[in-house]
Amino acid sequence: MGLTIYLGSKLGEWLDVKFNNTDQLYYKVVTLIAVFVSMGSVIFQVLKLTNKDSDD
């Protein structure tokens, strides 16, 4: 989870530098997307484990 968010922030920083964006818009948007993807992944894994345990 932390790695996904870190890589998302680094990608956003790189995009800001590449497109000469001083508002850090790409940094904020890509990091926020990375947070949602990470949270979704964790929720999906927990639900998968919960359903697996209830089938036993």
Secondary structure in CASP SS format (residue, H / E / C, confidence):
PFRMAT SS
TARGET T0000
AUTHOR 0000-0000-0000
METHOD secondary structure of the structure
MODEL  1
M C 1.00
G H 1.00
L H 1.00
T H 1.00
I H 1.00
Y H 1.00
L H 1.00
G H 1.00
S H 1.00
K H 1.00
L H 1.00
G H 1.00
E H 1.00
W H 1.00
L H 1.00
D H 1.00
V H 1.00
K H 1.00
F C 1.00
N C 1.00
N C 1.00
T C 1.00
D C 1.00
Q C 1.00
L H 1.00
Y H 1.00
Y H 1.00
K H 1.00
V H 1.00
V H 1.00
T H 1.00
L H 1.00
I H 1.00
A H 1.00
V H 1.00
F H 1.00
V H 1.00
S H 1.00
M H 1.00
G H 1.00
S H 1.00
V H 1.00
I H 1.00
F H 1.00
Q H 1.00
V H 1.00
L H 1.00
K H 1.00
L H 1.00
T H 1.00
N H 1.00
K H 1.00
D H 1.00
S H 1.00
D H 1.00
D C 1.00
END
